[in-house]
Amino acid sequence: MTERYAYVPHRLLRRRVRDVASGVEGELMAVVNENVSATGIEHWVELAYIRGPSGREISTAVGNVEAV
């Protein structure tokens, strides 16, 4: 079995960002290339994890992340 994710460097890590899809603002905690497939065929996407003011993290597409 292969890994289900791999960390990806990003220029906004540990910086304040906004998810343009949801409007949530917080700190970019990680960007990962993640296998989101529920079947035997791998499907990899880059996801950004943002920690909001509540302390909970949300995931969104990397393309939805912008600096605040």
ROTIPA-32612 format. One record per atom (N, C-alpha, C, O): residue number from 1; residue in three letters; atom name; z negated, y, x. Coordinates in steps of 0.001 Angstrom, whole numbers, always signed. Layout:
BEGIN
+-----+---------+-------+---------+---------+---------+
! num ! residuo ! atomo !       Z !       Y !       X !
+-----+---------+-------+---------+---------+---------+
! NUM !     ALA !    CA !       Z !       Y !       X !
...
+-----+---------+-------+---------+---------+---------+
This chain:
BEGIN
+-----+---------+-------+---------+---------+---------+
! num ! residuo ! atomo !       Z !       Y !       X !
+-----+---------+-------+---------+---------+---------+
!   1 !     MET !     N !      +0 !   -1179 !    +839 !
!   1 !     MET !    CA !      +0 !      +0 !      +0 !
!   1 !     MET !     C !      +0 !   +1246 !    +886 !
!   1 !     MET !     O !    -724 !   +1298 !   +1881 !
!   2 !     THR !     N !    +798 !   +2236 !    +536 !
!   2 !     THR !    CA !    +859 !   +3465 !   +1304 !
!   2 !     THR !     C !    -167 !   +4461 !    +782 !
!   2 !     THR !     O !    -716 !   +4300 !    -308 !
!   3 !     GLU !     N !    -412 !   +5487 !   +1575 !
!   3 !     GLU !    CA !   -1314 !   +6550 !   +1143 !
!   3 !     GLU !     C !    -765 !   +7217 !    -108 !
!   3 !     GLU !     O !    +450 !   +7256 !    -300 !
!   4 !     ARG !     N !   -1623 !   +7732 !    -947 !
!   4 !     ARG !    CA !   -1195 !   +8405 !   -2167 !
!   4 !     ARG !     C !   -1085 !   +9912 !   -1977 !
!   4 !     ARG !     O !    -592 !  +10609 !   -2864 !
!   5 !     TYR !     N !   -1539 !  +10429 !    -827 !
!   5 !     TYR !    CA !   -1409 !  +11859 !    -584 !
!   5 !     TYR !     C !   -1452 !  +12138 !    +920 !
!   5 !     TYR !     O !   -1913 !  +11316 !   +1712 !
!   6 !     ALA !     N !    -959 !  +13317 !   +1285 !
!   6 !     ALA !    CA !   -1018 !  +13796 !   +2667 !
!   6 !     ALA !     C !   -1226 !  +15308 !   +2623 !
!   6 !     ALA !     O !    -569 !  +16012 !   +1856 !
!   7 !     TYR !     N !   -2143 !  +15798 !   +3450 !
!   7 !     TYR !    CA !   -2401 !  +17235 !   +3497 !
!   7 !     TYR !     C !   -1222 !  +17970 !   +4115 !
!   7 !     TYR !     O !    -582 !  +17474 !   +5043 !
!   8 !     VAL !     N !    -938 !  +19175 !   +3583 !
!   8 !     VAL !    CA !    +178 !  +20001 !   +4033 !
!   8 !     VAL !     C !    -385 !  +21363 !   +4443 !
!   8 !     VAL !     O !   -1180 !  +21937 !   +3697 !
!   9 !     PRO !     N !      +4 !  +21900 !   +5613 !
!   9 !     PRO !    CA !    -456 !  +23244 !   +5981 !
!   9 !     PRO !     C !    +144 !  +24303 !   +5052 !
!   9 !     PRO !     O !   +1265 !  +24145 !   +4569 !
!  10 !     HIS !     N !    -596 !  +25368 !   +4808 !
!  10 !     HIS !    CA !    -108 !  +26446 !   +3948 !
!  10 !     HIS !     C !    -706 !  +27758 !   +4427 !
!  10 !     HIS !     O !   -1877 !  +27798 !   +4808 !
!  11 !     ARG !     N !     +71 !  +28828 !   +4416 !
!  11 !     ARG !    CA !    -377 !  +30119 !   +4955 !
!  11 !     ARG !     C !   -1503 !  +30746 !   +4143 !
!  11 !     ARG !     O !   -2197 !  +31626 !   +4652 !
!  12 !     LEU !     N !   -1707 !  +30327 !   +2902 !
!  12 !     LEU !    CA !   -2740 !  +30926 !   +2054 !
!  12 !     LEU !     C !   -4016 !  +30087 !   +1937 !
!  12 !     LEU !     O !   -4883 !  +30408 !   +1124 !
!  13 !     LEU !     N !   -4147 !  +29035 !   +2722 !
!  13 !     LEU !    CA !   -5362 !  +28215 !   +2666 !
!  13 !     LEU !     C !   -6594 !  +29074 !   +2920 !
!  13 !     LEU !     O !   -6605 !  +29924 !   +3810 !
!  14 !     ARG !     N !   -7637 !  +28833 !   +2117 !
!  14 !     ARG !    CA !   -8913 !  +29549 !   +2189 !
!  14 !     ARG !     C !   -8778 !  +31043 !   +1884 !
!  14 !     ARG !     O !   -9638 !  +31839 !   +2263 !
!  15 !     ARG !     N !   -7698 !  +31417 !   +1201 !
!  15 !     ARG !    CA !   -7491 !  +32810 !    +803 !
!  15 !     ARG !     C !   -7550 !  +32895 !    -716 !
!  15 !     ARG !     O !   -7449 !  +31882 !   -1407 !
!  16 !     ARG !     N !   -7711 !  +34096 !   -1225 !
!  16 !     ARG !    CA !   -7747 !  +34335 !   -2675 !
!  16 !     ARG !     C !   -6325 !  +34293 !   -3213 !
!  16 !     ARG !     O !   -5436 !  +34979 !   -2709 !
!  17 !     VAL !     N !   -6120 !  +33472 !   -4252 !
!  17 !     VAL !    CA !   -4794 !  +33286 !   -4836 !
!  17 !     VAL !     C !   -4876 !  +33280 !   -6356 !
!  17 !     VAL !     O !   -5959 !  +33246 !   -6940 !
!  18 !     ARG !     N !   -3700 !  +33314 !   -6984 !
!  18 !     ARG !    CA !   -3586 !  +33211 !   -8438 !
!  18 !     ARG !     C !   -2573 !  +32124 !   -8762 !
!  18 !     ARG !     O !   -1536 !  +32010 !   -8109 !
!  19 !     ASP !     N !   -2885 !  +31329 !   -9775 !
!  19 !     ASP !    CA !   -1938 !  +30369 !  -10338 !
!  19 !     ASP !     C !   -1171 !  +31118 !  -11420 !
!  19 !     ASP !     O !   -1740 !  +31457 !  -12457 !
!  20 !     VAL !     N !    +112 !  +31378 !  -11192 !
!  20 !     VAL !    CA !    +876 !  +32182 !  -12154 !
!  20 !     VAL !     C !   +1060 !  +31453 !  -13483 !
!  20 !     VAL !     O !   +1291 !  +32101 !  -14504 !
!  21 !     ALA !     N !    +966 !  +30132 !  -13495 !
!  21 !     ALA !    CA !   +1130 !  +29370 !  -14735 !
!  21 !     ALA !     C !     -60 !  +29541 !  -15675 !
!  21 !     ALA !     O !    +122 !  +29678 !  -16885 !
!  22 !     SER !     N !   -1278 !  +29534 !  -15128 !
!  22 !     SER !    CA !   -2476 !  +29606 !  -15971 !
!  22 !     SER !     C !   -3198 !  +30948 !  -15879 !
!  22 !     SER !     O !   -4002 !  +31283 !  -16750 !
!  23 !     GLY !     N !   -2914 !  +31716 !  -14828 !
!  23 !     GLY !    CA !   -3612 !  +32976 !  -14620 !
!  23 !     GLY !     C !   -4937 !  +32835 !  -13890 !
!  23 !     GLY !     O !   -5610 !  +33835 !  -13641 !
!  24 !     VAL !     N !   -5326 !  +31610 !  -13543 !
!  24 !     VAL !    CA !   -6589 !  +31375 !  -12850 !
!  24 !     VAL !     C !   -6509 !  +31941 !  -11436 !
!  24 !     VAL !     O !   -5529 !  +31731 !  -10722 !
!  25 !     GLU !     N !   -7566 !  +32669 !  -11043 !
!  25 !     GLU !    CA !   -7677 !  +33178 !   -9683 !
!  25 !     GLU !     C !   -8816 !  +32458 !   -8993 !
!  25 !     GLU !     O !   -9829 !  +32128 !   -9611 !
!  26 !     GLY !     N !   -8638 !  +32219 !   -7701 !
!  26 !     GLY !    CA !   -9676 !  +31553 !   -6925 !
!  26 !     GLY !     C !   -9216 !  +31349 !   -5501 !
!  26 !     GLY !     O !   -8269 !  +31990 !   -5045 !
!  27 !     GLU !     N !   -9895 !  +30445 !   -4795 !
!  27 !     GLU !    CA !   -9603 !  +30171 !   -3393 !
!  27 !     GLU !     C !   -8730 !  +28924 !   -3277 !
!  27 !     GLU !     O !   -9022 !  +27893 !   -3882 !
!  28 !     LEU !     N !   -7656 !  +29029 !   -2495 !
!  28 !     LEU !    CA !   -6788 !  +27874 !   -2262 !
!  28 !     LEU !     C !   -7512 !  +26929 !   -1315 !
!  28 !     LEU !     O !   -7726 !  +27251 !    -146 !
!  29 !     MET !     N !   -7884 !  +25767 !   -1824 !
!  29 !     MET !    CA !   -8685 !  +24818 !   -1058 !
!  29 !     MET !     C !   -7836 !  +23811 !    -290 !
!  29 !     MET !     O !   -8203 !  +23404 !    +812 !
!  30 !     ALA !     N !   -6708 !  +23409 !    -863 !
!  30 !     ALA !    CA !   -5870 !  +22406 !    -204 !
!  30 !     ALA !     C !   -4488 !  +22398 !    -829 !
!  30 !     ALA !     O !   -4300 !  +22761 !   -1990 !
!  31 !     VAL !     N !   -3532 !  +21974 !     -25 !
!  31 !     VAL !    CA !   -2190 !  +21678 !    -510 !
!  31 !     VAL !     C !   -1901 !  +20256 !     -53 !
!  31 !     VAL !     O !   -2049 !  +19928 !   +1124 !
!  32 !     VAL !     N !   -1489 !  +19420 !    -995 !
!  32 !     VAL !    CA !   -1227 !  +18028 !    -661 !
!  32 !     VAL !     C !    +131 !  +17596 !   -1189 !
!  32 !     VAL !     O !    +592 !  +18072 !   -2227 !
!  33 !     ASN !     N !    +751 !  +16704 !    -470 !
!  33 !     ASN !    CA !   +1955 !  +16022 !    -927 !
!  33 !     ASN !     C !   +1438 !  +14732 !   -1549 !
!  33 !     ASN !     O !    +990 !  +13833 !    -838 !
!  34 !     GLU !     N !   +1499 !  +14640 !   -2862 !
!  34 !     GLU !    CA !    +807 !  +13570 !   -3590 !
!  34 !     GLU !     C !   +1780 !  +12684 !   -4349 !
!  34 !     GLU !     O !   +2721 !  +13165 !   -4980 !
!  35 !     ASN !     N !   +1537 !  +11381 !   -4276 !
!  35 !     ASN !    CA !   +2319 !  +10420 !   -5039 !
!  35 !     ASN !     C !   +1729 !  +10367 !   -6443 !
!  35 !     ASN !     O !    +627 !   +9853 !   -6637 !
!  36 !     VAL !     N !   +2458 !  +10895 !   -7419 !
!  36 !     VAL !    CA !   +1960 !  +10974 !   -8792 !
!  36 !     VAL !     C !   +2530 !   +9881 !   -9689 !
!  36 !     VAL !     O !   +2370 !   +9933 !  -10909 !
!  37 !     SER !     N !   +3184 !   +8904 !   -9100 !
!  37 !     SER !    CA !   +3828 !   +7839 !   -9866 !
!  37 !     SER !     C !   +2801 !   +6872 !  -10455 !
!  37 !     SER !     O !   +1818 !   +6511 !   -9807 !
!  38 !     ALA !     N !   +3047 !   +6474 !  -11666 !
!  38 !     ALA !    CA !   +2226 !   +5448 !  -12303 !
!  38 !     ALA !     C !   +2947 !   +4103 !  -12273 !
!  38 !     ALA !     O !   +2420 !   +3096 !  -12746 !
!  39 !     THR !     N !   +4153 !   +4095 !  -11715 !
!  39 !     THR !    CA !   +4947 !   +2869 !  -11611 !
!  39 !     THR !     C !   +5111 !   +2504 !  -10147 !
!  39 !     THR !     O !   +4522 !   +3146 !   -9278 !
!  40 !     GLY !     N !   +5896 !   +1491 !   -9869 !
!  40 !     GLY !    CA !   +6147 !   +1059 !   -8500 !
!  40 !     GLY !     C !   +7074 !   +1989 !   -7730 !
!  40 !     GLY !     O !   +7160 !   +1900 !   -6505 !
!  41 !     ILE !     N !   +7767 !   +2878 !   -8433 !
!  41 !     ILE !    CA !   +8688 !   +3810 !   -7782 !
!  41 !     ILE !     C !   +7917 !   +5071 !   -7416 !
!  41 !     ILE !     O !   +7354 !   +5735 !   -8286 !
!  42 !     GLU !     N !   +7892 !   +5401 !   -6117 !
!  42 !     GLU !    CA !   +7127 !   +6560 !   -5670 !
!  42 !     GLU !     C !   +7769 !   +7870 !   -6122 !
!  42 !     GLU !     O !   +8990 !   +8027 !   -6087 !
!  43 !     HIS !     N !   +6916 !   +8809 !   -6549 !
!  43 !     HIS !    CA !   +7357 !  +10158 !   -6916 !
!  43 !     HIS !     C !   +6372 !  +11134 !   -6280 !
!  43 !     HIS !     O !   +5232 !  +11251 !   -6730 !
!  44 !     TRP !     N !   +6810 !  +11835 !   -5232 !
!  44 !     TRP !    CA !   +5947 !  +12721 !   -4466 !
!  44 !     TRP !     C !   +6164 !  +14169 !   -4876 !
!  44 !     TRP !     O !   +7304 !  +14606 !   -5031 !
!  45 !     VAL !     N !   +5072 !  +14921 !   -5054 !
!  45 !     VAL !    CA !   +5134 !  +16349 !   -5360 !
!  45 !     VAL !     C !   +4083 !  +17070 !   -4515 !
!  45 !     VAL !     O !   +3065 !  +16487 !   -4142 !
!  46 !     GLU !     N !   +4343 !  +18346 !   -4220 !
!  46 !     GLU !    CA !   +3356 !  +19166 !   -3516 !
!  46 !     GLU !     C !   +2492 !  +19886 !   -4549 !
!  46 !     GLU !     O !   +2992 !  +20645 !   -5379 !
!  47 !     LEU !     N !   +1191 !  +19634 !   -4480 !
!  47 !     LEU !    CA !    +234 !  +20246 !   -5393 !
!  47 !     LEU !     C !    -740 !  +21119 !   -4633 !
!  47 !     LEU !     O !   -1175 !  +20776 !   -3534 !
!  48 !     ALA !     N !   -1078 !  +22250 !   -5229 !
!  48 !     ALA !    CA !   -2078 !  +23156 !   -4679 !
!  48 !     ALA !     C !   -3357 !  +22996 !   -5486 !
!  48 !     ALA !     O !   -3319 !  +22887 !   -6711 !
!  49 !     TYR !     N !   -4483 !  +22982 !   -4795 !
!  49 !     TYR !    CA !   -5788 !  +22887 !   -5453 !
!  49 !     TYR !     C !   -6517 !  +24210 !   -5271 !
!  49 !     TYR !     O !   -6793 !  +24637 !   -4150 !
!  50 !     ILE !     N !   -6826 !  +24854 !   -6404 !
!  50 !     ILE !    CA !   -7460 !  +26172 !   -6411 !
!  50 !     ILE !     C !   -8854 !  +26033 !   -7017 !
!  50 !     ILE !     O !   -9017 !  +25490 !   -8109 !
!  51 !     ARG !     N !   -9858 !  +26533 !   -6289 !
!  51 !     ARG !    CA !  -11235 !  +26539 !   -6814 !
!  51 !     ARG !     C !  -11472 !  +27862 !   -7508 !
!  51 !     ARG !     O !  -11485 !  +28918 !   -6876 !
!  52 !     GLY !     N !  -11660 !  +27795 !   -8817 !
!  52 !     GLY !    CA !  -11866 !  +28987 !   -9630 !
!  52 !     GLY !     C !  -13294 !  +29490 !   -9571 !
!  52 !     GLY !     O !  -14132 !  +28916 !   -8876 !
!  53 !     PRO !     N !  -13577 !  +30572 !  -10307 !
!  53 !     PRO !    CA !  -14919 !  +31173 !  -10290 !
!  53 !     PRO !     C !  -16015 !  +30241 !  -10787 !
!  53 !     PRO !     O !  -17176 !  +30404 !  -10414 !
!  54 !     SER !     N !  -15670 !  +29279 !  -11615 !
!  54 !     SER !    CA !  -16671 !  +28348 !  -12133 !
!  54 !     SER !     C !  -17060 !  +27282 !  -11109 !
!  54 !     SER !     O !  -18041 !  +26561 !  -11293 !
!  55 !     GLY !     N !  -16275 !  +27189 !  -10019 !
!  55 !     GLY !    CA !  -16527 !  +26155 !   -9015 !
!  55 !     GLY !     C !  -15669 !  +24922 !   -9214 !
!  55 !     GLY !     O !  -15604 !  +24058 !   -8339 !
!  56 !     ARG !     N !  -15010 !  +24835 !  -10360 !
!  56 !     ARG !    CA !  -14125 !  +23699 !  -10634 !
!  56 !     ARG !     C !  -12764 !  +23968 !  -10026 !
!  56 !     ARG !     O !  -12307 !  +25111 !   -9978 !
!  57 !     GLU !     N !  -12117 !  +22905 !   -9560 !
!  57 !     GLU !    CA !  -10790 !  +23041 !   -8978 !
!  57 !     GLU !     C !   -9725 !  +22639 !   -9987 !
!  57 !     GLU !     O !   -9901 !  +21701 !  -10764 !
!  58 !     ILE !     N !   -8618 !  +23369 !   -9956 !
!  58 !     ILE !    CA !   -7464 !  +23013 !  -10771 !
!  58 !     ILE !     C !   -6322 !  +22701 !   -9818 !
!  58 !     ILE !     O !   -6312 !  +23162 !   -8676 !
!  59 !     SER !     N !   -5371 !  +21927 !  -10287 !
!  59 !     SER !    CA !   -4181 !  +21662 !   -9486 !
!  59 !     SER !     C !   -2985 !  +22306 !  -10177 !
!  59 !     SER !     O !   -2925 !  +22393 !  -11403 !
!  60 !     THR !     N !   -2035 !  +22755 !   -9357 !
!  60 !     THR !    CA !    -829 !  +23380 !   -9861 !
!  60 !     THR !     C !    +281 !  +23163 !   -8842 !
!  60 !     THR !     O !     +17 !  +22784 !   -7700 !
!  61 !     ALA !     N !   +1500 !  +23398 !   -9247 !
!  61 !     ALA !    CA !   +2620 !  +23307 !   -8314 !
!  61 !     ALA !     C !   +2479 !  +24384 !   -7251 !
!  61 !     ALA !     O !   +2044 !  +25498 !   -7544 !
!  62 !     VAL !     N !   +2841 !  +24061 !   -6031 !
!  62 !     VAL !    CA !   +2729 !  +25015 !   -4933 !
!  62 !     VAL !     C !   +3529 !  +26284 !   -5235 !
!  62 !     VAL !     O !   +3117 !  +27376 !   -4845 !
!  63 !     GLY !     N !   +4647 !  +26157 !   -5914 !
!  63 !     GLY !    CA !   +5466 !  +27315 !   -6258 !
!  63 !     GLY !     C !   +4798 !  +28280 !   -7216 !
!  63 !     GLY !     O !   +5268 !  +29406 !   -7382 !
!  64 !     ASN !     N !   +3707 !  +27863 !   -7852 !
!  64 !     ASN !    CA !   +2975 !  +28725 !   -8784 !
!  64 !     ASN !     C !   +1889 !  +29557 !   -8119 !
!  64 !     ASN !     O !   +1213 !  +30340 !   -8787 !
!  65 !     VAL !     N !   +1713 !  +29398 !   -6813 !
!  65 !     VAL !    CA !    +617 !  +30064 !   -6104 !
!  65 !     VAL !     C !   +1104 !  +31366 !   -5490 !
!  65 !     VAL !     O !   +2127 !  +31404 !   -4805 !
!  66 !     GLU !     N !    +338 !  +32452 !   -5752 !
!  66 !     GLU !    CA !    +653 !  +33729 !   -5120 !
!  66 !     GLU !     C !    -638 !  +34367 !   -4623 !
!  66 !     GLU !     O !   -1708 !  +34139 !   -5189 !
!  67 !     ALA !     N !    -537 !  +35161 !   -3574 !
!  67 !     ALA !    CA !   -1699 !  +35863 !   -3031 !
!  67 !     ALA !     C !   -2161 !  +36926 !   -4015 !
!  67 !     ALA !     O !   -1353 !  +37521 !   -4727 !
!  68 !     VAL !     N !   -3473 !  +37160 !   -4047 !
!  68 !     VAL !    CA !   -4045 !  +38196 !   -4905 !
!  68 !     VAL !     C !   -4283 !  +39437 !   -4076 !
!  68 !     VAL !     O !   -4763 !  +40444 !   -4595 !
+-----+---------+-------+---------+---------+---------+
